[in-house]
Amino acid sequence: KIGTMLNVKPVLNVDDEGKLKLYQNVRGRKKSIKYLAGRLDAFVKENPDMLVIIGHGDCPSEAQNLQKLVEEKVDPSRVIVSNLAHTIATHVGPDMLALA
């Protein structure tokens, strides 16, 4: 509840063993979306033909904003925006954004 009061948005990562782990905490929704786009920068520069997938939990307009930031920042070869599968969405809840 304190995280909600402080507007903390956790950035999670799935490690090499498939475990979901806290990667970073960012304050504010807009900052967290910019943070996600910025973190992708290094990966796409190393792999210019990279396909980027943006998953969202019932927040298509924010997913489109993230797509715009990603395309402006790193210009990947292709971006797919999709709703999250129900199995993943049940773990994170609504309004979640994911990059792969």
N, C-alpha and C positions, 0 to 999 in steps of 0.2 A: 503494500500500500504506500510506503514511503516513496518508492520508485515512481509510482503514478503521480503522487503529489509533486514530485520534483521534475516530472515530465521526462524521466529517463527511458530511453529506448535501447534495449539490449540488442547488440549485433551478435548473432550466433554463427558458429562455424561447424560444419560436419568434418571431423578429422578423418585420417586415413583408415581408421578402424570402423568408421560409420557412426561414431558417437557424437551427439550434439553437445557442443561446449560453448560457453560464453567466450566471445572474442574481444568485445569492447562494449562499453556503455557510452551512449551519446545522448546529450540533453536536447530534446526537441525533435519533432517529426521531420521538419525540413532539413535540419542538420544531419539527421540519420540517413536521409535519402541521398544527400550530397556525399556523405561519408561512403556509402555503398558504391556510388559511381566512381569516386576517387580511388578506392581500393582495387577496383577492377582494372585501373589504368596499367599497372605493372604487368598483370597477366596478359592483357591484350597486346601490349608492346612486344612481349616475348613470343606471342603467337598471333601474328596479324590476320590469319585466316580463321580466327576463333568465332564460333557461334556463341552468342550470349542469349541465355534464357532468363526471362523475368517472370517469376511466379507471384501471384497475389491472392490474398484472402479477401475477396469481395471489395477491392478498392481499385477498380480499373483506371480511374483518372490519375491516381497517384502512380500506378504502374506506367502509365503513358508519360508522366512527368519524369520518372526514372529513366525510361527509354530515351527520352529527349536528351537528358543529361549524359547518358552513356554514349549516345551517338555523337554528341558535341565533343565530348572529352576524348574518346578513344577510337571512334569510327570503326567498329567491328564489321566483319564481312556480312553478318546477318544477326538480326535480333528477333526472337520469338517472345510474345507476351501471352501468358496463359493463366487461367485459374489454377489454384493449387488443388491437388487431389485431396479427397476427403480424409484419407489416412494421415496426411501431413497436417492439414488444416485443423484437425482435432487436437493436435499437440500445441499449436501456436495461437489459435483463435483468429478472429476477424482482423482485417486491416493489416495483415502481415505482408511484407515484400521480401522476395528472395531473388538472388542472382546466382546463376550457374553458368 
